[in-house]
Amino acid sequence: MFQGKKIGLALSGGGARGVAHIGVLRALAENGIEPDLLSGTSAGAIVATWYSAGLSIEQMLEIVAESSLFKAFKIVIPNTGLTSLSYLKERLARAIPEDNFASLKKPTYIAISNLNKGQLEFRNEGPLFDVVTASSSIPLIFKPVEIDGEIYVDGGVFCNLPVDPIKELADYVIGVDVMPAVEWESKSLNGWFGIGIRCFELSVHANSVAQKQLCDHLIEVEKAVSYHTFQFNKYKELEELGYQAGLASVDRILQDIESLP
């Protein structure tokens, strides 16, 4: 259909709202649009990794549907003030046999933030599970992940929609943002947790502006913003929102790709 044109897909972070990415993938697949390479941050990194590993839409939803997966993101504040994402790493290992980027069926780039050097990194080779876990480690909520002797946290600190690593490798890049900017009510800002999450989201919005401009087509799942970052019990609704947003973009994407030189 695309005459050898490479399609890139960049998936944003967004916590539970990242389930909407699965819906977008479903809409694209039903219309014959299959990404050749992917990039992702945080929740987007998880979904991109699952997809590149060959998991079907049904398999991804089955993993999300398991109530035990909620343990990976349950907010429990121990004495250290941080909780571990070790359960996420265990789930990745159960779904993907080999802990290496080389085991993936499609080139995949994951954004992570190096706290030691204060810089963004994109990983696409070597050990896989620690990188995906680090990309999902929201600062002050989850424990950082040590990789190669350095400390890493959520890629969204620097780049929540990682278009850069695939822009020059693809003929057409689709970006999916499940965290469009939205106002918060004052009552949501009462308490350290709400303030902390809001500050992180504002940083995310700011660093996404330039990346959105690099997309050939941007899908913003606007209705996902009404869901909480950790509202995984609404996964069916979030997947459907992503599906509808994807369907609304299909005609434009097909027209754009068809007109490529």
C-alpha angles and dihedrals in degrees: 000000000000099000095230096316113149116230119206125198124198117193122198130220120253113141112234089359086070088079084077087071088068090056091050090051089051092053092048093047093051088057098046097257109137120173115231095199134015144198130191148175126211108320087009089055090054094050093043090052093049091049094046090049089060101255114154124233088255093052092050092050091047090057092048091046093058105101090215089068088069087072088073091066103025110132107237116156111205124184092284091058090237136089128209129249092206090121090060090054090051091052091050090052092051093051098039117044098204127051096219138093087231089070091064119099095219133040107266130186121199124197118222132170119232108213094189095056096027094231145115121254132189115207123197103155141045127031111008113191099060090049094053090045092050091049088057098047104111108206117256090009104062131032115260117248123238114223123174090347095305132102123246137186139175114329088223090079087078107009124014095172106040105200095140098078094054102032096093094038097057133061091214128020125202116196123199118199118187093175107062114171115273137165120256125218116243092243089064090060097060107112139025095272096055092044092048094050091046092052091050092049092050089053089049092051091050095051092047097061097081093041092054089056090058093059120101086209128010124204112197114190092209098174090058090075090076089067124083121249090246100036096120093150086076094059094125092055092046093049090051092050089054091047093053092046089050093049090051089058100043099090093049092048093049091048092049094049092046090055094051113118 
